């Protein structure tokens, strides 16, 4: 089976699904494949399991399980030319869901939900919400054809993240801000010497943006306040447009 047989539309399965030369699909993906995609015997599927991608063919459909034979296997593709870590000030539920979905489609590696000085009181996502975001992230990766799923970290206080950064010299910290002292994002990217696998740490505020104290804390880390010119965007829009711009800027490198 040639590599170009992969469709680019992956499902993401737990390593426990893999047993010998077969893959056993149950629960959430069973219902999706059986009832939505109408998988039957002979249907081919692409799945990411652990650190490998598998081209599968459904060999048996049971009441609560789809059994697949492995046709072809390869290691998942290496990391993108730049790695994006996004630190997003917590937003109201539907807005945060939207940001998670689109950032996963863009190919963000890690998302850190942040509690900031201007975070709306009462927003404190628990395990159920984190699990929901993980499901949304898997869907985003499936849509975009990514072979990696964005990792979603537990919510963390802004100043706790800043404290961890103080312990080591971390380059490419960018805080998106409408402050008049901010630099245009393109001018900053033009000034950075590119190397494969470089990491960007991108900070986006909640509704109301970052406070002066938070902006000062990033500057003390040699972080750079950046903007997208004269555009003033909603928090959820800024995260998607800003992150997407960086991904596209480096896509031809």
Backbone torsions as a table, in degrees:
resi	resn	phi	psi	omega
1	UNK	NA	122.3	-178.4
2	UNK	-75.8	153.8	-179.3
3	UNK	-61.6	-29.0	-175.8
4	UNK	-76.0	1.8	174.3
5	UNK	-75.2	-16.8	178.0
6	UNK	-64.3	138.0	-175.6
7	UNK	-86.6	-20.1	-174.8
8	UNK	85.9	2.0	176.6
9	UNK	-111.6	98.7	-172.3
10	UNK	-100.7	150.0	162.3
11	UNK	-106.3	152.2	-175.1
12	UNK	-115.2	114.7	-173.8
13	UNK	-114.7	151.4	176.0
14	UNK	-71.7	149.8	-177.5
15	UNK	-60.1	-22.7	-179.9
16	UNK	-67.2	-17.0	178.4
17	UNK	-72.3	-19.2	-174.7
18	UNK	-92.0	118.6	178.9
19	UNK	-136.2	106.0	-178.3
20	UNK	64.1	-125.8	-178.8
21	UNK	-98.0	14.6	-179.3
22	UNK	-128.9	158.2	177.0
23	UNK	-123.2	130.1	-177.2
24	UNK	-110.6	114.3	-175.5
25	UNK	-104.3	122.8	-178.0
26	UNK	-128.6	-178.5	169.1
27	UNK	53.8	-127.0	-171.5
28	UNK	-55.3	-49.4	-176.8
29	UNK	-73.9	-28.1	175.4
30	UNK	-59.4	-48.9	-178.4
31	UNK	-65.5	-39.0	179.6
32	UNK	-64.2	-48.3	-176.5
33	UNK	-72.0	-38.3	-176.1
34	UNK	-75.8	-44.7	-170.8
35	UNK	-98.2	-27.8	-178.8
36	UNK	-97.5	-50.7	-178.0
37	UNK	-86.0	-10.1	177.5
38	UNK	56.7	45.6	178.7
39	UNK	-66.1	135.4	175.5
40	UNK	-128.1	175.9	176.7
41	UNK	-57.9	131.7	179.8
42	UNK	97.7	-12.5	177.1
43	UNK	-67.6	136.7	177.2
44	UNK	-96.4	145.9	-177.2
45	UNK	-137.5	152.2	171.0
46	UNK	-112.9	132.2	-177.6
47	UNK	-137.6	142.4	171.0
48	UNK	-101.7	122.3	179.2
49	UNK	-130.4	118.2	-176.5
50	UNK	63.0	-124.7	-178.4
51	UNK	-107.3	19.4	179.8
52	UNK	-129.8	156.4	173.2
53	UNK	-109.2	139.7	-176.4
54	UNK	-123.2	136.2	169.8
55	UNK	-98.4	120.7	-171.0
56	UNK	-119.2	159.4	171.0
57	UNK	-131.9	128.2	-179.0
58	UNK	-68.0	120.0	-177.4
59	UNK	-105.9	-17.7	179.9
60	UNK	-157.8	136.2	178.1
61	UNK	-116.2	111.5	177.9
62	UNK	-103.7	-178.5	-174.5
63	UNK	-62.4	-39.7	-177.6
64	UNK	-129.4	24.3	-175.6
65	UNK	-157.7	140.7	170.0
66	UNK	-111.7	125.1	179.7
67	UNK	-103.5	128.9	-177.2
68	UNK	-122.4	143.9	170.4
69	UNK	-89.9	145.9	177.2
70	UNK	-86.3	119.9	179.7
71	UNK	-93.5	-40.0	-176.2
72	UNK	-153.7	146.1	179.5
73	UNK	-138.1	142.5	171.5
74	UNK	-151.4	161.0	175.9
75	UNK	-67.0	146.4	177.5
76	UNK	-65.6	156.9	-176.0
77	UNK	-61.3	151.5	179.7
78	UNK	-65.9	168.5	-177.2
79	UNK	-58.5	154.7	178.7
80	UNK	-66.9	170.0	-176.5
81	UNK	-64.2	-29.6	170.5
82	UNK	-132.1	148.3	179.7
83	UNK	-106.5	133.8	-175.7
84	UNK	-114.5	119.3	173.5
85	UNK	-109.6	121.8	-176.0
86	UNK	-110.0	131.8	177.1
87	UNK	-113.1	104.1	-170.8
88	UNK	-109.3	121.7	171.8
89	UNK	-58.4	132.1	-175.1
90	UNK	-57.2	135.5	179.6
91	UNK	-116.2	168.2	175.7
92	UNK	-60.7	155.9	-165.0
93	UNK	-45.5	-58.6	-175.0
94	UNK	-65.9	-35.9	178.6
95	UNK	-65.9	-41.1	-179.8
96	UNK	-67.8	-39.0	176.3
97	UNK	-58.4	-43.6	-179.1
98	UNK	-63.1	-44.4	179.0
99	UNK	-62.1	-45.0	179.3
100	UNK	-58.4	-45.7	-178.8
101	UNK	-59.8	-49.4	-174.4
102	UNK	-74.7	-35.9	177.8
103	UNK	-65.4	-35.3	177.8
104	UNK	-68.0	-35.6	176.2
105	UNK	-65.6	-37.2	-179.4
106	UNK	-69.0	-24.9	178.5
107	UNK	99.6	31.5	174.7
108	UNK	-67.0	138.2	-178.8
109	UNK	-79.2	-44.6	-176.6
110	UNK	-139.2	141.9	175.3
111	UNK	-122.1	127.2	177.9
112	UNK	-113.7	103.2	175.0
113	UNK	-67.9	132.8	-174.3
114	UNK	-115.2	139.5	166.1
115	UNK	-96.0	121.5	-176.0
116	UNK	-120.6	178.0	-179.5
117	UNK	-63.3	-27.8	-177.3
118	UNK	-106.9	12.4	175.2
119	UNK	-62.4	135.4	180.0
120	UNK	-60.1	127.4	-179.9
121	UNK	-56.0	142.3	177.3
122	UNK	95.4	-11.0	176.9
123	UNK	-83.8	104.5	-178.0
124	UNK	-146.4	78.2	-174.4
125	UNK	-63.0	134.5	177.5
126	UNK	-98.3	-164.7	-176.2
127	UNK	-61.4	-36.9	-178.8
128	UNK	-62.6	-41.8	179.0
129	UNK	-68.1	-41.5	178.1
130	UNK	-60.6	-43.3	178.3
131	UNK	-61.2	-37.9	177.5
132	UNK	-63.8	-44.6	179.2
133	UNK	-62.7	-36.0	178.2
134	UNK	-65.1	-39.2	177.0
135	UNK	-65.4	-42.2	178.5
136	UNK	-62.7	-40.0	179.3
137	UNK	-63.8	-40.6	177.6
138	UNK	-62.5	-40.8	178.5
139	UNK	-63.3	-41.4	178.8
140	UNK	-61.9	-42.1	178.1
141	UNK	-65.5	-37.4	179.9
142	UNK	-64.5	-40.6	179.7
143	UNK	-65.1	-43.6	-173.1
144	UNK	-82.2	-13.5	-177.4
145	UNK	83.9	11.7	178.5
146	UNK	-66.8	151.2	176.6
147	UNK	-102.6	7.4	175.9
148	UNK	-129.8	147.8	177.3
149	UNK	-105.2	134.1	178.3
150	UNK	-57.3	129.5	177.2
151	UNK	-83.6	129.5	179.7
152	UNK	-108.3	117.8	-179.6
153	UNK	-85.7	163.0	176.0
154	UNK	-66.0	147.6	178.3
155	UNK	-55.0	144.0	-176.2
156	UNK	-141.3	149.6	176.7
157	UNK	-69.6	141.5	179.9
158	UNK	-52.8	-48.8	-174.3
159	UNK	-71.6	-21.8	174.0
160	UNK	-68.6	-40.7	175.9
161	UNK	-63.2	-45.4	179.4
162	UNK	-58.4	-39.5	-180.0
163	UNK	-63.0	-38.4	179.1
164	UNK	-68.2	-32.8	179.2
165	UNK	-68.7	-27.1	-177.1
166	UNK	-67.1	-21.8	-175.7
167	UNK	-79.0	-11.6	179.4
168	UNK	-150.7	154.6	-178.2
169	UNK	-83.1	110.8	-175.8
170	UNK	-113.9	120.1	179.0
171	UNK	-83.2	169.8	170.8
172	UNK	59.1	47.3	172.3
173	UNK	-95.8	116.7	-177.6
174	UNK	-121.6	127.7	176.2
175	UNK	-110.4	117.7	179.9
176	UNK	-78.5	123.7	-172.3
177	UNK	-149.6	152.4	175.1
178	UNK	-94.6	9.0	178.8
179	UNK	-58.4	142.6	-176.0
180	UNK	-64.1	-20.4	-179.5
181	UNK	-85.9	0.5	-177.2
182	UNK	-71.1	149.3	177.7
183	UNK	-96.0	148.5	176.5
184	UNK	-65.1	134.3	-175.0
185	UNK	-56.1	-38.9	-178.1
186	UNK	-66.0	-38.5	-179.8
187	UNK	-64.6	-33.9	178.1
188	UNK	-70.8	-45.1	180.0
189	UNK	-64.0	-36.7	177.8
190	UNK	-62.8	-28.0	-175.4
191	UNK	-88.1	-8.5	-176.8
192	UNK	-92.5	130.1	177.3
193	UNK	-75.4	121.1	-175.4
194	UNK	-75.9	140.5	165.7
195	UNK	-146.5	147.5	-176.1
196	UNK	-58.6	132.0	176.2
197	UNK	84.1	9.2	179.6
198	UNK	-64.3	148.4	-175.5
199	UNK	-109.2	136.3	172.4
200	UNK	-113.7	133.0	174.9
201	UNK	-105.9	111.2	-170.4
202	UNK	-112.8	122.1	-178.7
203	UNK	-105.7	127.0	176.9
204	UNK	-126.4	134.1	-175.2
205	UNK	-81.6	170.3	173.8
206	UNK	-80.8	-172.0	171.2
207	UNK	-56.8	128.2	-177.1
208	UNK	98.1	-11.7	175.1
209	UNK	75.9	-168.6	178.8
210	UNK	-87.7	155.4	175.9
211	UNK	-83.1	168.7	176.4
212	UNK	-61.9	-38.3	178.9
213	UNK	-62.7	-40.6	-179.7
214	UNK	-69.7	-39.5	176.8
215	UNK	-62.0	-43.9	179.3
216	UNK	-63.1	-37.8	-179.3
217	UNK	-64.0	-38.4	178.6
218	UNK	-69.3	-41.2	179.6
219	UNK	-62.0	-36.8	178.7
220	UNK	-65.2	-22.0	176.9
221	UNK	-88.4	9.6	-173.1
222	UNK	68.0	20.5	172.2
223	UNK	-74.9	162.5	-175.2
224	UNK	-122.0	126.3	172.8
225	UNK	-75.8	127.3	-177.0
226	UNK	-127.9	158.0	177.8
227	UNK	-137.5	174.6	175.9
228	UNK	-110.5	43.7	178.4
229	UNK	81.3	-138.5	-175.8
230	UNK	-84.0	-0.4	-178.1
231	UNK	-78.3	131.3	171.4
232	UNK	-110.8	111.5	-172.6
233	UNK	-110.2	154.4	171.7
234	UNK	-62.5	157.5	-175.5
235	UNK	-55.2	-47.4	-176.8
236	UNK	-68.4	-32.8	178.6
237	UNK	-71.4	-41.8	-179.4
238	UNK	-60.0	-42.5	-179.0
239	UNK	-61.5	-42.4	-176.8
240	UNK	-74.3	-45.3	-178.3
241	UNK	-68.5	-45.1	-178.7
242	UNK	-63.5	-46.0	179.2
243	UNK	-66.7	-42.7	179.3
244	UNK	-62.8	-36.4	179.1
245	UNK	-62.6	-43.5	-179.6
246	UNK	-66.1	-41.6	178.1
247	UNK	-60.3	-44.9	-179.7
248	UNK	-70.1	-35.6	-179.2
249	UNK	-58.6	-38.0	-176.6
250	UNK	-98.4	1.5	-173.5
251	UNK	-66.6	-23.0	-179.2
252	UNK	-98.3	6.1	-177.0
253	UNK	-74.9	NA	NA
